[in-house]
Amino acid sequence: MVAGKPVVSPTLVGRHDELAALVAVVTDVPAVVCVEGEAGVGKTRLVSELLGRPEVAGREVLYRRQRPASQRSLTPACPTAAAAAGNPANGPGATGP
């Protein structure tokens, strides 16, 4: 930390294989990717790098950050999954079962 702020490298370090794998998956549409891991391992940074890649530019992306398990409901991703499947009637903001 410098002056109370985390130090962030402008260059992605040590995740080139993971980034290449993500690019390969998301450019073969349709694609659904779940990036998971312990807090602080760089999931958000990895996805941010992915979204900045030219291979992904112009593609429709549905991005969701998940709360810790202790703070979420039993069906946290259902509206997101429905929207990704192209069913806006069951997507975010929908009502009913």
Chimera marker file (.cmm) of the C-alpha trace (Angstrom):
<marker_set name="trace">
<marker id="1" x="0.000" y="0.000" z="0.000" r="1" g="1" b="0" radius="0.5"/>
<marker id="2" x="1.125" y="3.500" z="-0.756" r="1" g="1" b="0" radius="0.5"/>
<marker id="3" x="-0.542" y="6.338" z="1.137" r="1" g="1" b="0" radius="0.5"/>
<marker id="4" x="-3.349" y="3.971" z="2.168" r="1" g="1" b="0" radius="0.5"/>
<marker id="5" x="-4.133" y="2.886" z="-1.407" r="1" g="1" b="0" radius="0.5"/>
<marker id="6" x="-3.375" y="-0.531" z="-2.921" r="1" g="1" b="0" radius="0.5"/>
<marker id="7" x="-0.627" y="-0.591" z="-5.515" r="1" g="1" b="0" radius="0.5"/>
<marker id="8" x="-1.973" y="-1.781" z="-8.871" r="1" g="1" b="0" radius="0.5"/>
<marker id="9" x="0.347" y="-2.718" z="-11.701" r="1" g="1" b="0" radius="0.5"/>
<marker id="10" x="-0.571" y="-1.186" z="-15.062" r="1" g="1" b="0" radius="0.5"/>
<marker id="11" x="0.558" y="-4.489" z="-16.605" r="1" g="1" b="0" radius="0.5"/>
<marker id="12" x="-1.215" y="-7.780" z="-15.990" r="1" g="1" b="0" radius="0.5"/>
<marker id="13" x="1.290" y="-10.006" z="-14.202" r="1" g="1" b="0" radius="0.5"/>
<marker id="14" x="1.255" y="-13.798" z="-14.207" r="1" g="1" b="0" radius="0.5"/>
<marker id="15" x="-2.235" y="-14.310" z="-15.670" r="1" g="1" b="0" radius="0.5"/>
<marker id="16" x="-1.490" y="-14.459" z="-19.397" r="1" g="1" b="0" radius="0.5"/>
<marker id="17" x="-2.482" y="-18.131" z="-19.731" r="1" g="1" b="0" radius="0.5"/>
<marker id="18" x="-5.768" y="-17.536" z="-17.921" r="1" g="1" b="0" radius="0.5"/>
<marker id="19" x="-6.491" y="-14.456" z="-20.033" r="1" g="1" b="0" radius="0.5"/>
<marker id="20" x="-5.754" y="-16.348" z="-23.258" r="1" g="1" b="0" radius="0.5"/>
<marker id="21" x="-8.101" y="-19.145" z="-22.151" r="1" g="1" b="0" radius="0.5"/>
<marker id="22" x="-10.883" y="-16.650" z="-21.393" r="1" g="1" b="0" radius="0.5"/>
<marker id="23" x="-10.429" y="-14.920" z="-24.761" r="1" g="1" b="0" radius="0.5"/>
<marker id="24" x="-10.635" y="-18.298" z="-26.528" r="1" g="1" b="0" radius="0.5"/>
<marker id="25" x="-13.854" y="-19.188" z="-24.706" r="1" g="1" b="0" radius="0.5"/>
<marker id="26" x="-15.704" y="-15.889" z="-25.112" r="1" g="1" b="0" radius="0.5"/>
<marker id="27" x="-14.869" y="-15.503" z="-28.792" r="1" g="1" b="0" radius="0.5"/>
<marker id="28" x="-16.563" y="-18.848" z="-29.527" r="1" g="1" b="0" radius="0.5"/>
<marker id="29" x="-20.137" y="-17.593" z="-29.131" r="1" g="1" b="0" radius="0.5"/>
<marker id="30" x="-22.440" y="-18.200" z="-27.459" r="1" g="1" b="0" radius="0.5"/>
<marker id="31" x="-20.358" y="-18.378" z="-24.322" r="1" g="1" b="0" radius="0.5"/>
<marker id="32" x="-20.955" y="-18.318" z="-20.597" r="1" g="1" b="0" radius="0.5"/>
<marker id="33" x="-17.994" y="-17.912" z="-18.275" r="1" g="1" b="0" radius="0.5"/>
<marker id="34" x="-17.854" y="-18.022" z="-14.505" r="1" g="1" b="0" radius="0.5"/>
<marker id="35" x="-14.681" y="-16.716" z="-12.878" r="1" g="1" b="0" radius="0.5"/>
<marker id="36" x="-14.433" y="-17.712" z="-9.255" r="1" g="1" b="0" radius="0.5"/>
<marker id="37" x="-11.793" y="-17.767" z="-6.563" r="1" g="1" b="0" radius="0.5"/>
<marker id="38" x="-10.831" y="-16.511" z="-3.156" r="1" g="1" b="0" radius="0.5"/>
<marker id="39" x="-11.096" y="-12.819" z="-2.344" r="1" g="1" b="0" radius="0.5"/>
<marker id="40" x="-8.156" y="-10.785" z="-3.567" r="1" g="1" b="0" radius="0.5"/>
<marker id="41" x="-6.772" y="-13.212" z="-6.157" r="1" g="1" b="0" radius="0.5"/>
<marker id="42" x="-7.470" y="-10.896" z="-9.090" r="1" g="1" b="0" radius="0.5"/>
<marker id="43" x="-10.791" y="-12.033" z="-10.548" r="1" g="1" b="0" radius="0.5"/>
<marker id="44" x="-12.040" y="-8.505" z="-11.210" r="1" g="1" b="0" radius="0.5"/>
<marker id="45" x="-8.703" y="-7.477" z="-12.729" r="1" g="1" b="0" radius="0.5"/>
<marker id="46" x="-8.677" y="-10.544" z="-14.989" r="1" g="1" b="0" radius="0.5"/>
<marker id="47" x="-12.203" y="-9.853" z="-16.253" r="1" g="1" b="0" radius="0.5"/>
<marker id="48" x="-11.366" y="-6.157" z="-16.708" r="1" g="1" b="0" radius="0.5"/>
<marker id="49" x="-8.395" y="-7.137" z="-18.850" r="1" g="1" b="0" radius="0.5"/>
<marker id="50" x="-10.609" y="-9.518" z="-20.824" r="1" g="1" b="0" radius="0.5"/>
<marker id="51" x="-13.190" y="-6.818" z="-21.509" r="1" g="1" b="0" radius="0.5"/>
<marker id="52" x="-10.438" y="-4.499" z="-22.744" r="1" g="1" b="0" radius="0.5"/>
<marker id="53" x="-9.201" y="-6.947" z="-25.383" r="1" g="1" b="0" radius="0.5"/>
<marker id="54" x="-9.889" y="-6.121" z="-29.049" r="1" g="1" b="0" radius="0.5"/>
<marker id="55" x="-11.252" y="-9.632" z="-29.614" r="1" g="1" b="0" radius="0.5"/>
<marker id="56" x="-14.078" y="-8.822" z="-27.211" r="1" g="1" b="0" radius="0.5"/>
<marker id="57" x="-14.742" y="-5.252" z="-28.401" r="1" g="1" b="0" radius="0.5"/>
<marker id="58" x="-18.237" y="-4.761" z="-29.774" r="1" g="1" b="0" radius="0.5"/>
<marker id="59" x="-19.596" y="-7.959" z="-28.272" r="1" g="1" b="0" radius="0.5"/>
<marker id="60" x="-22.600" y="-7.965" z="-25.989" r="1" g="1" b="0" radius="0.5"/>
<marker id="61" x="-21.441" y="-8.734" z="-22.469" r="1" g="1" b="0" radius="0.5"/>
<marker id="62" x="-23.493" y="-9.421" z="-19.396" r="1" g="1" b="0" radius="0.5"/>
<marker id="63" x="-21.281" y="-8.968" z="-16.339" r="1" g="1" b="0" radius="0.5"/>
<marker id="64" x="-22.261" y="-9.721" z="-12.791" r="1" g="1" b="0" radius="0.5"/>
<marker id="65" x="-20.368" y="-9.553" z="-9.525" r="1" g="1" b="0" radius="0.5"/>
<marker id="66" x="-21.520" y="-11.929" z="-6.828" r="1" g="1" b="0" radius="0.5"/>
<marker id="67" x="-21.783" y="-11.147" z="-3.141" r="1" g="1" b="0" radius="0.5"/>
<marker id="68" x="-20.131" y="-13.513" z="-0.654" r="1" g="1" b="0" radius="0.5"/>
<marker id="69" x="-22.122" y="-16.688" z="0.011" r="1" g="1" b="0" radius="0.5"/>
<marker id="70" x="-23.113" y="-15.482" z="3.461" r="1" g="1" b="0" radius="0.5"/>
<marker id="71" x="-24.843" y="-12.436" z="1.909" r="1" g="1" b="0" radius="0.5"/>
<marker id="72" x="-26.725" y="-13.919" z="-1.056" r="1" g="1" b="0" radius="0.5"/>
<marker id="73" x="-30.021" y="-15.629" z="-1.717" r="1" g="1" b="0" radius="0.5"/>
<marker id="74" x="-30.417" y="-19.242" z="-2.834" r="1" g="1" b="0" radius="0.5"/>
<marker id="75" x="-31.020" y="-18.278" z="-6.490" r="1" g="1" b="0" radius="0.5"/>
<marker id="76" x="-28.692" y="-15.295" z="-7.064" r="1" g="1" b="0" radius="0.5"/>
<marker id="77" x="-27.907" y="-15.869" z="-10.717" r="1" g="1" b="0" radius="0.5"/>
<marker id="78" x="-31.342" y="-16.862" z="-12.079" r="1" g="1" b="0" radius="0.5"/>
<marker id="79" x="-32.257" y="-13.438" z="-13.537" r="1" g="1" b="0" radius="0.5"/>
<marker id="80" x="-28.774" y="-13.059" z="-14.972" r="1" g="1" b="0" radius="0.5"/>
<marker id="81" x="-28.860" y="-16.530" z="-16.513" r="1" g="1" b="0" radius="0.5"/>
<marker id="82" x="-32.301" y="-15.872" z="-18.006" r="1" g="1" b="0" radius="0.5"/>
<marker id="83" x="-31.122" y="-12.620" z="-19.550" r="1" g="1" b="0" radius="0.5"/>
<marker id="84" x="-28.040" y="-14.360" z="-20.956" r="1" g="1" b="0" radius="0.5"/>
<marker id="85" x="-30.296" y="-17.002" z="-22.486" r="1" g="1" b="0" radius="0.5"/>
<marker id="86" x="-32.218" y="-14.266" z="-24.302" r="1" g="1" b="0" radius="0.5"/>
<marker id="87" x="-35.382" y="-14.436" z="-22.213" r="1" g="1" b="0" radius="0.5"/>
<marker id="88" x="-35.949" y="-10.873" z="-20.991" r="1" g="1" b="0" radius="0.5"/>
<marker id="89" x="-39.331" y="-11.851" z="-19.529" r="1" g="1" b="0" radius="0.5"/>
<marker id="90" x="-37.407" y="-13.763" z="-16.861" r="1" g="1" b="0" radius="0.5"/>
<marker id="91" x="-34.492" y="-11.337" z="-16.709" r="1" g="1" b="0" radius="0.5"/>
<marker id="92" x="-33.635" y="-8.505" z="-14.323" r="1" g="1" b="0" radius="0.5"/>
<marker id="93" x="-36.717" y="-6.680" z="-13.113" r="1" g="1" b="0" radius="0.5"/>
<marker id="94" x="-39.105" y="-9.543" z="-13.924" r="1" g="1" b="0" radius="0.5"/>
<marker id="95" x="-41.731" y="-10.573" z="-11.419" r="1" g="1" b="0" radius="0.5"/>
<marker id="96" x="-43.235" y="-13.932" z="-10.674" r="1" g="1" b="0" radius="0.5"/>
<marker id="97" x="-41.784" y="-17.414" z="-10.109" r="1" g="1" b="0" radius="0.5"/>
<link id1="1" id2="2" r="1" g="1" b="0" radius="0.2"/>
<link id1="2" id2="3" r="1" g="1" b="0" radius="0.2"/>
<link id1="3" id2="4" r="1" g="1" b="0" radius="0.2"/>
<link id1="4" id2="5" r="1" g="1" b="0" radius="0.2"/>
<link id1="5" id2="6" r="1" g="1" b="0" radius="0.2"/>
<link id1="6" id2="7" r="1" g="1" b="0" radius="0.2"/>
<link id1="7" id2="8" r="1" g="1" b="0" radius="0.2"/>
<link id1="8" id2="9" r="1" g="1" b="0" radius="0.2"/>
<link id1="9" id2="10" r="1" g="1" b="0" radius="0.2"/>
<link id1="10" id2="11" r="1" g="1" b="0" radius="0.2"/>
<link id1="11" id2="12" r="1" g="1" b="0" radius="0.2"/>
<link id1="12" id2="13" r="1" g="1" b="0" radius="0.2"/>
<link id1="13" id2="14" r="1" g="1" b="0" radius="0.2"/>
<link id1="14" id2="15" r="1" g="1" b="0" radius="0.2"/>
<link id1="15" id2="16" r="1" g="1" b="0" radius="0.2"/>
<link id1="16" id2="17" r="1" g="1" b="0" radius="0.2"/>
<link id1="17" id2="18" r="1" g="1" b="0" radius="0.2"/>
<link id1="18" id2="19" r="1" g="1" b="0" radius="0.2"/>
<link id1="19" id2="20" r="1" g="1" b="0" radius="0.2"/>
<link id1="20" id2="21" r="1" g="1" b="0" radius="0.2"/>
<link id1="21" id2="22" r="1" g="1" b="0" radius="0.2"/>
<link id1="22" id2="23" r="1" g="1" b="0" radius="0.2"/>
<link id1="23" id2="24" r="1" g="1" b="0" radius="0.2"/>
<link id1="24" id2="25" r="1" g="1" b="0" radius="0.2"/>
<link id1="25" id2="26" r="1" g="1" b="0" radius="0.2"/>
<link id1="26" id2="27" r="1" g="1" b="0" radius="0.2"/>
<link id1="27" id2="28" r="1" g="1" b="0" radius="0.2"/>
<link id1="28" id2="29" r="1" g="1" b="0" radius="0.2"/>
<link id1="29" id2="30" r="1" g="1" b="0" radius="0.2"/>
<link id1="30" id2="31" r="1" g="1" b="0" radius="0.2"/>
<link id1="31" id2="32" r="1" g="1" b="0" radius="0.2"/>
<link id1="32" id2="33" r="1" g="1" b="0" radius="0.2"/>
<link id1="33" id2="34" r="1" g="1" b="0" radius="0.2"/>
<link id1="34" id2="35" r="1" g="1" b="0" radius="0.2"/>
<link id1="35" id2="36" r="1" g="1" b="0" radius="0.2"/>
<link id1="36" id2="37" r="1" g="1" b="0" radius="0.2"/>
<link id1="37" id2="38" r="1" g="1" b="0" radius="0.2"/>
<link id1="38" id2="39" r="1" g="1" b="0" radius="0.2"/>
<link id1="39" id2="40" r="1" g="1" b="0" radius="0.2"/>
<link id1="40" id2="41" r="1" g="1" b="0" radius="0.2"/>
<link id1="41" id2="42" r="1" g="1" b="0" radius="0.2"/>
<link id1="42" id2="43" r="1" g="1" b="0" radius="0.2"/>
<link id1="43" id2="44" r="1" g="1" b="0" radius="0.2"/>
<link id1="44" id2="45" r="1" g="1" b="0" radius="0.2"/>
<link id1="45" id2="46" r="1" g="1" b="0" radius="0.2"/>
<link id1="46" id2="47" r="1" g="1" b="0" radius="0.2"/>
<link id1="47" id2="48" r="1" g="1" b="0" radius="0.2"/>
<link id1="48" id2="49" r="1" g="1" b="0" radius="0.2"/>
<link id1="49" id2="50" r="1" g="1" b="0" radius="0.2"/>
<link id1="50" id2="51" r="1" g="1" b="0" radius="0.2"/>
<link id1="51" id2="52" r="1" g="1" b="0" radius="0.2"/>
<link id1="52" id2="53" r="1" g="1" b="0" radius="0.2"/>
<link id1="53" id2="54" r="1" g="1" b="0" radius="0.2"/>
<link id1="54" id2="55" r="1" g="1" b="0" radius="0.2"/>
<link id1="55" id2="56" r="1" g="1" b="0" radius="0.2"/>
<link id1="56" id2="57" r="1" g="1" b="0" radius="0.2"/>
<link id1="57" id2="58" r="1" g="1" b="0" radius="0.2"/>
<link id1="58" id2="59" r="1" g="1" b="0" radius="0.2"/>
<link id1="59" id2="60" r="1" g="1" b="0" radius="0.2"/>
<link id1="60" id2="61" r="1" g="1" b="0" radius="0.2"/>
<link id1="61" id2="62" r="1" g="1" b="0" radius="0.2"/>
<link id1="62" id2="63" r="1" g="1" b="0" radius="0.2"/>
<link id1="63" id2="64" r="1" g="1" b="0" radius="0.2"/>
<link id1="64" id2="65" r="1" g="1" b="0" radius="0.2"/>
<link id1="65" id2="66" r="1" g="1" b="0" radius="0.2"/>
<link id1="66" id2="67" r="1" g="1" b="0" radius="0.2"/>
<link id1="67" id2="68" r="1" g="1" b="0" radius="0.2"/>
<link id1="68" id2="69" r="1" g="1" b="0" radius="0.2"/>
<link id1="69" id2="70" r="1" g="1" b="0" radius="0.2"/>
<link id1="70" id2="71" r="1" g="1" b="0" radius="0.2"/>
<link id1="71" id2="72" r="1" g="1" b="0" radius="0.2"/>
<link id1="72" id2="73" r="1" g="1" b="0" radius="0.2"/>
<link id1="73" id2="74" r="1" g="1" b="0" radius="0.2"/>
<link id1="74" id2="75" r="1" g="1" b="0" radius="0.2"/>
<link id1="75" id2="76" r="1" g="1" b="0" radius="0.2"/>
<link id1="76" id2="77" r="1" g="1" b="0" radius="0.2"/>
<link id1="77" id2="78" r="1" g="1" b="0" radius="0.2"/>
<link id1="78" id2="79" r="1" g="1" b="0" radius="0.2"/>
<link id1="79" id2="80" r="1" g="1" b="0" radius="0.2"/>
<link id1="80" id2="81" r="1" g="1" b="0" radius="0.2"/>
<link id1="81" id2="82" r="1" g="1" b="0" radius="0.2"/>
<link id1="82" id2="83" r="1" g="1" b="0" radius="0.2"/>
<link id1="83" id2="84" r="1" g="1" b="0" radius="0.2"/>
<link id1="84" id2="85" r="1" g="1" b="0" radius="0.2"/>
<link id1="85" id2="86" r="1" g="1" b="0" radius="0.2"/>
<link id1="86" id2="87" r="1" g="1" b="0" radius="0.2"/>
<link id1="87" id2="88" r="1" g="1" b="0" radius="0.2"/>
<link id1="88" id2="89" r="1" g="1" b="0" radius="0.2"/>
<link id1="89" id2="90" r="1" g="1" b="0" radius="0.2"/>
<link id1="90" id2="91" r="1" g="1" b="0" radius="0.2"/>
<link id1="91" id2="92" r="1" g="1" b="0" radius="0.2"/>
<link id1="92" id2="93" r="1" g="1" b="0" radius="0.2"/>
<link id1="93" id2="94" r="1" g="1" b="0" radius="0.2"/>
<link id1="94" id2="95" r="1" g="1" b="0" radius="0.2"/>
<link id1="95" id2="96" r="1" g="1" b="0" radius="0.2"/>
<link id1="96" id2="97" r="1" g="1" b="0" radius="0.2"/>
</marker_set>
